[in-house]
């Protein structure tokens, strides 16, 4: 098997450093997933309204 590649985009360099550190520490492939959730205006209102 080949050595894993550590790759990050220009705005994700700190996560790339964390993946590189994890790879150096464990010798295995690393993954970082930036999962985002869509919050509709109604959902934001529902969870942030005062007096709930």
PyMOL commands that set and color helices and strands:
alter all, ss='L'
color gray80, all
select helices_A, chain A and resi 10-26+41-48
alter helices_A, ss='H'
color red, helices_A
deselect
rebuild
show_as cartoon
